[in-house]
Amino acid sequence: MADEQVTAPPRTRRAGYVSGLFALLVALVAVASVVLLAQGSIAIPIGEVLRALTGQGTESDLSRTIVLDARLPKVVTGLLAGAALAVGGAQMQTLFRNPLADPFVLGVSSGAVLGAAVVILGTSGVGWLAGLGVVSQLGVTGAAVAGAAGVLLIALGIARRVGDPVVVLVVGVMLGYLAGALVDMLVYYTDPDRLQALAGFTRGSVRNVTWDELGVIAASCGVVLVLSVFLAQPLNALLLGERYAGSLGVNVRRVHFLCLASVAVLSGITTAYCGAIGFVGLAAPHLARGLLRTSDHRLVLPASALIGSIIVLVAEYVAGGNGLTATSLPLNSVTAFVGAPVILWVLLSGRAKRSAR
């Protein structure tokens, strides 16, 4: 009885801390969303934004149109893209047993860009794949998912054979460069009129998504994000090794397949509509683990999703969503300022731990 009285307060404080942290993250997501809806080339008062969102009457029809038709798709896309990349990164870091794994660093996003480039540049009236109806029907989205899955399978095969996280990281970077080189070759031999359609894939942006396209993003990413919750417990077992997870009754091969399919869909869909957005999948899971002080995927996955959404929304605001500049930066240019310090922190903290041993 005495032991229960001693251990109960820390558990209560822990639960209170976790609940408070999630409440704070949700509040930050809401604040970032409203600010991004209010700011732009035409500033709209936050009160007007809230009235437009809640269906109340606004002082101007123009304000309502700007908020609901021009800016809301961008904000919702940023929320979904950030959550998708963050959850995909968290799964990859566990699957590859590599703290520096994420869709961008390991070349998965580059594979998605390559798949999309093949369809965009090759299936036009003068494209070299114009006669292949199957490729045309696959579409940019399906090709991006297929490209992401192809790079994932190669990287996972090498990871299982080599086992060295550093080697896997280098191989992933090389796969990204190889995919980029293939895209450059396609660009060199393609019709110049088709290049504009590909330009956004290398920059990263959430601004050009329409409501129809957002429906595809929301449906696909939403389903996969919900299903990823059921992978939390098997991923926790994988943290202790594949043999131990198997001894607990976890079907390791099935978990690998589901994680690969999940990451391929999340990365492929995001890249197909938003371009290659880097470092979100790397930084968000580490920030989530650091704030939660745990590696439990039941907490890390939803926290990563919220943090990823915050990173993308803030990056979009800095990149040009504040309306202070006439031009906008690529999202990659802004998210790198978050991802690069996290990479250095992971490397230096890992080296410090090894030195202490």
C-alpha positions as CSV (number, residue, x, y, z in Angstrom):
1,M,0.0,0.0,0.0
2,A,2.9,2.3,0.9
3,D,4.5,1.5,-2.5
4,E,1.3,2.4,-4.3
5,Q,1.2,5.8,-2.5
6,V,4.8,6.5,-3.4
7,T,4.5,5.5,-7.1
8,A,1.1,7.0,-7.8
9,P,2.1,10.7,-7.8
10,P,4.9,10.3,-10.4
11,R,2.5,8.4,-12.6
12,T,-0.1,11.1,-12.2
13,R,2.4,13.8,-12.9
14,R,3.6,11.9,-16.0
15,A,0.0,11.6,-17.3
16,G,-0.6,15.2,-16.6
17,Y,2.6,16.2,-18.5
18,V,1.7,14.1,-21.5
19,S,-1.9,15.4,-21.6
20,G,-0.6,19.0,-21.3
21,L,1.9,18.5,-24.0
22,F,-0.6,17.1,-26.5
23,A,-3.0,20.0,-25.6
24,L,-0.2,22.5,-26.3
25,L,0.6,20.9,-29.6
26,V,-3.0,20.9,-30.7
27,A,-3.2,24.6,-29.7
28,L,-0.1,25.4,-31.7
29,V,-1.6,23.7,-34.7
30,A,-4.8,25.7,-34.4
31,V,-2.9,29.0,-33.9
32,A,-0.6,28.3,-36.8
33,S,-3.5,27.4,-39.1
34,V,-5.5,30.6,-38.2
35,V,-2.5,32.9,-38.6
36,L,-1.7,31.3,-42.0
37,L,-5.3,31.8,-43.1
38,A,-5.2,35.4,-41.9
39,Q,-1.9,36.5,-43.5
40,G,-1.1,36.9,-47.1
41,S,-1.0,39.5,-49.9
42,I,-4.3,40.6,-48.4
43,A,-4.4,40.6,-44.6
44,I,-7.7,39.5,-43.1
45,P,-8.6,40.0,-39.4
46,I,-8.5,36.9,-37.3
47,G,-12.1,37.5,-36.3
48,E,-13.2,37.5,-40.0
49,V,-11.3,34.2,-40.5
50,L,-13.0,32.6,-37.5
51,R,-16.4,33.7,-38.7
52,A,-15.7,32.3,-42.2
53,L,-14.6,29.0,-40.8
54,T,-17.6,28.7,-38.5
55,G,-20.1,29.6,-41.2
56,Q,-21.1,32.9,-39.7
57,G,-21.6,36.0,-41.8
58,T,-18.5,37.9,-42.8
59,E,-18.2,41.6,-43.5
60,S,-17.0,41.0,-47.0
61,D,-17.7,38.2,-49.5
62,L,-14.1,38.7,-50.7
63,S,-12.7,37.8,-47.3
64,R,-14.8,34.6,-47.2
65,T,-13.7,33.6,-50.7
66,I,-10.0,34.2,-49.9
67,V,-10.2,32.2,-46.6
68,L,-12.2,29.2,-47.8
69,D,-11.3,28.9,-51.5
70,A,-7.7,30.3,-51.7
71,R,-6.1,29.7,-48.3
72,L,-7.9,26.8,-46.6
73,P,-6.8,24.2,-49.1
74,K,-3.2,25.3,-48.6
75,V,-3.5,25.0,-44.8
76,V,-5.2,21.6,-44.8
77,T,-2.6,20.3,-47.3
78,G,0.2,21.6,-45.0
79,L,-1.4,19.8,-42.0
80,L,-1.7,16.5,-43.9
81,A,1.7,16.7,-45.6
82,G,3.4,17.4,-42.3
83,A,1.6,14.6,-40.5
84,A,2.3,12.2,-43.3
85,L,6.0,12.9,-43.6
86,A,6.5,12.8,-39.8
87,V,4.7,9.5,-39.3
88,G,6.5,8.0,-42.2
89,G,9.8,9.2,-40.8
90,A,9.0,7.7,-37.4
91,Q,8.2,4.4,-38.9
92,M,11.4,4.4,-41.1
93,Q,13.6,5.2,-38.1
94,T,12.3,2.1,-36.3
95,L,12.2,-0.1,-39.4
96,F,15.7,0.7,-40.4
97,R,17.0,1.0,-36.8
98,N,18.6,4.3,-38.0
99,P,17.9,7.6,-36.2
100,L,18.7,9.6,-39.4
101,A,16.2,7.7,-41.6
102,D,13.4,9.7,-43.2
103,P,11.8,9.8,-46.7
104,F,13.9,12.7,-47.9
105,V,17.3,11.6,-46.6
106,L,17.0,8.0,-47.7
107,G,16.0,9.0,-51.2
108,V,12.4,7.9,-51.0
109,S,11.1,11.3,-51.9
110,S,13.6,11.4,-54.8
111,G,12.2,8.0,-56.0
112,A,8.7,9.5,-55.9
113,V,9.8,12.5,-57.9
114,L,11.4,10.1,-60.5
115,G,8.2,8.1,-60.8
116,A,6.2,11.3,-61.3
117,A,8.7,12.6,-63.8
118,V,8.4,9.5,-65.9
119,V,4.7,10.0,-66.3
120,I,4.7,13.8,-66.6
121,L,7.5,13.9,-69.1
122,G,6.9,10.7,-71.0
123,T,3.1,10.4,-71.5
124,S,2.4,13.6,-73.4
125,G,1.5,13.6,-77.1
126,V,5.2,13.6,-78.0
127,G,6.4,11.7,-75.0
128,W,8.4,8.5,-75.3
129,L,5.7,6.6,-73.3
130,A,2.8,8.2,-75.1
131,G,1.8,4.8,-76.6
132,L,1.8,2.9,-73.3
133,G,-1.8,3.3,-72.0
134,V,-1.0,1.5,-68.8
135,V,1.6,4.0,-67.8
136,S,-0.8,6.9,-68.6
137,Q,-3.6,5.3,-66.6
138,L,-1.2,4.8,-63.6
139,G,-1.1,8.6,-63.3
140,V,1.3,10.9,-61.5
141,T,0.1,9.8,-58.0
142,G,0.4,6.1,-58.7
143,A,3.8,6.6,-60.3
144,A,5.1,8.6,-57.3
145,V,3.9,5.9,-54.9
146,A,5.6,3.2,-57.1
147,G,8.8,5.2,-57.2
148,A,8.9,5.7,-53.5
149,A,8.2,2.0,-52.9
150,G,11.0,1.0,-55.2
151,V,13.6,3.0,-53.4
152,L,12.2,1.8,-50.0
153,L,12.6,-1.9,-51.1
154,I,16.2,-1.3,-52.3
155,A,17.1,0.5,-49.1
156,L,15.5,-2.0,-46.8
157,G,17.2,-4.9,-48.6
158,I,20.6,-3.2,-48.2
159,A,19.8,-2.4,-44.5
160,R,19.0,-6.1,-43.8
161,R,22.1,-7.3,-45.5
162,V,24.6,-4.7,-44.2
163,G,23.1,-3.7,-40.8
164,D,25.4,-0.7,-40.4
165,P,23.2,2.5,-40.0
166,V,25.9,4.7,-41.5
167,V,26.3,2.6,-44.6
168,V,22.5,2.5,-45.0
169,L,22.4,6.3,-44.7
170,V,25.1,6.7,-47.3
171,V,23.3,4.2,-49.7
172,G,20.1,6.2,-49.2
173,V,21.8,9.4,-50.1
174,M,23.3,7.8,-53.2
175,L,19.9,6.4,-54.2
176,G,18.5,9.9,-53.9
177,Y,21.3,11.3,-56.1
178,L,20.8,8.5,-58.6
179,A,17.1,9.2,-58.8
180,G,17.9,12.9,-59.2
181,A,20.4,12.2,-62.0
182,L,17.7,10.1,-63.9
183,V,15.3,12.9,-63.6
184,D,17.9,15.3,-65.0
185,M,18.4,12.9,-68.0
186,L,14.6,12.8,-68.6
187,V,14.5,16.6,-68.5
188,Y,17.3,16.8,-71.0
189,Y,15.6,14.7,-73.6
190,T,12.0,15.8,-73.1
191,D,9.8,18.4,-74.7
192,P,10.5,21.8,-73.1
193,D,6.8,22.5,-72.9
194,R,6.5,19.7,-70.3
195,L,9.1,21.0,-68.0
196,Q,6.9,23.6,-66.2
197,A,4.7,20.8,-64.9
198,L,7.8,19.2,-63.2
199,A,9.3,22.3,-61.7
200,G,7.2,22.2,-58.5
201,F,8.3,18.7,-57.6
202,T,11.9,19.8,-56.7
203,R,10.9,22.9,-54.8
204,G,8.2,21.7,-52.4
205,S,5.0,23.7,-52.0
206,V,1.5,23.4,-50.6
207,R,0.1,26.4,-52.4
208,N,-1.1,24.9,-55.7
209,V,-3.4,22.2,-54.3
210,T,-7.0,22.4,-55.4
211,W,-10.0,21.2,-53.4
212,D,-10.4,18.2,-55.8
213,E,-6.7,17.2,-55.3
214,L,-7.1,17.8,-51.6
215,G,-9.8,15.2,-51.5
216,V,-7.4,12.6,-52.9
217,I,-4.7,13.6,-50.4
218,A,-7.1,13.6,-47.4
219,A,-8.6,10.2,-48.3
220,S,-5.3,8.4,-48.9
221,C,-3.2,9.9,-46.2
222,G,-6.1,9.9,-43.7
223,V,-6.7,6.2,-44.1
224,V,-3.0,5.3,-43.8
225,L,-2.4,7.6,-40.8
226,V,-5.3,6.0,-39.0
227,L,-4.1,2.5,-39.9
228,S,-0.6,3.5,-38.6
229,V,-2.0,3.6,-35.1
230,F,-2.4,-0.2,-35.2
231,L,1.3,-0.5,-36.0
232,A,2.3,1.3,-32.8
233,Q,2.5,-1.9,-30.6
234,P,4.4,-4.0,-33.2
235,L,6.8,-1.1,-33.8
236,N,7.4,-1.0,-30.0
237,A,8.4,-4.7,-30.1
238,L,10.7,-4.1,-33.1
239,L,12.7,-1.6,-30.9
240,L,14.0,-4.6,-29.0
241,G,15.0,-6.5,-32.1
242,E,13.3,-8.6,-34.7
243,R,14.0,-11.9,-32.9
244,Y,12.5,-10.6,-29.6
245,A,9.5,-9.2,-31.5
246,G,9.0,-12.6,-33.2
247,S,9.1,-14.3,-29.8
248,L,6.3,-12.1,-28.7
249,G,4.1,-13.3,-31.5
250,V,4.7,-10.3,-33.8
251,N,4.6,-11.2,-37.5
252,V,7.8,-9.3,-38.4
253,R,7.5,-9.8,-42.1
254,R,3.9,-8.5,-42.1
255,V,4.9,-5.5,-40.1
256,H,7.7,-4.8,-42.5
257,F,5.3,-5.0,-45.5
258,L,2.7,-2.8,-43.8
259,C,5.3,-0.2,-42.8
260,L,6.8,-0.1,-46.3
261,A,3.3,0.2,-47.9
262,S,2.5,3.0,-45.4
263,V,5.6,5.0,-46.0
264,A,5.4,4.5,-49.7
265,V,1.8,5.8,-49.8
266,L,2.5,8.7,-47.4
267,S,5.7,9.8,-49.2
268,G,4.3,9.2,-52.7
269,I,1.1,11.1,-52.2
270,T,2.8,14.0,-50.5
271,T,5.4,14.3,-53.2
272,A,2.9,13.9,-56.0
273,Y,0.9,16.9,-54.9
274,C,3.4,19.0,-52.8
275,G,6.8,18.1,-54.2
276,A,9.7,16.9,-52.2
277,I,9.6,18.4,-48.7
278,G,12.7,17.6,-46.8
279,F,13.7,17.0,-43.2
280,V,10.2,17.0,-41.7
281,G,10.2,13.3,-41.3
282,L,13.6,13.4,-39.7
283,A,13.1,16.2,-37.2
284,A,9.5,15.7,-36.0
285,P,10.0,12.2,-34.5
286,H,13.1,13.2,-32.7
287,L,11.4,16.3,-31.3
288,A,8.5,14.1,-30.2
289,R,10.7,11.6,-28.4
290,G,12.6,14.4,-26.8
291,L,9.5,16.2,-25.5
292,L,7.7,13.0,-24.4
293,R,10.9,11.4,-23.0
294,T,9.8,8.1,-24.4
295,S,10.0,5.9,-27.6
296,D,6.6,4.5,-27.2
297,H,5.0,4.7,-30.6
298,R,1.5,5.0,-29.1
299,L,2.6,8.5,-28.1
300,V,5.4,9.2,-30.6
301,L,3.3,8.7,-33.7
302,P,0.5,11.2,-32.9
303,A,3.0,13.6,-31.4
304,S,5.1,13.4,-34.5
305,A,2.1,14.0,-36.7
306,L,1.2,17.2,-34.8
307,I,4.8,18.5,-34.7
308,G,5.2,17.7,-38.4
309,S,2.1,19.7,-39.2
310,I,3.4,22.6,-37.1
311,I,6.8,22.6,-38.9
312,V,5.2,22.6,-42.4
313,L,2.7,25.4,-41.5
314,V,5.4,27.6,-39.9
315,A,7.7,26.9,-42.8
316,E,5.0,27.9,-45.2
317,Y,4.5,31.1,-43.3
318,V,8.2,31.9,-43.4
319,A,8.5,30.9,-47.0
320,G,6.0,33.5,-48.1
321,G,2.7,32.9,-46.5
322,N,3.1,36.0,-44.4
323,G,2.5,38.3,-47.4
324,L,5.6,40.4,-46.7
325,T,7.3,39.4,-49.9
326,A,6.1,39.2,-53.5
327,T,8.0,35.9,-54.1
328,S,8.1,32.7,-52.1
329,L,10.9,30.4,-51.1
330,P,10.7,26.6,-51.6
331,L,9.6,24.8,-48.5
332,N,12.8,22.8,-48.6
333,S,14.8,26.0,-48.0
334,V,13.0,26.6,-44.7
335,T,12.6,23.1,-43.4
336,A,16.3,22.6,-43.8
337,F,16.8,25.1,-41.0
338,V,14.9,22.7,-38.7
339,G,16.3,19.4,-40.0
340,A,20.0,20.3,-40.2
341,P,20.3,21.1,-36.5
342,V,18.4,18.0,-35.6
343,I,20.9,15.9,-37.7
344,L,23.8,17.5,-36.0
345,W,22.2,17.0,-32.6
346,V,21.6,13.3,-33.3
347,L,25.1,12.7,-34.5
348,L,26.8,14.6,-31.7
349,S,24.6,13.0,-29.0
350,G,25.3,9.6,-30.4
351,R,29.0,10.2,-30.4
352,A,28.9,11.5,-26.9
353,K,27.1,8.4,-25.7
354,R,29.7,6.1,-27.5
355,S,32.5,8.1,-25.9
356,A,31.0,7.8,-22.4
357,R,30.9,4.0,-22.8
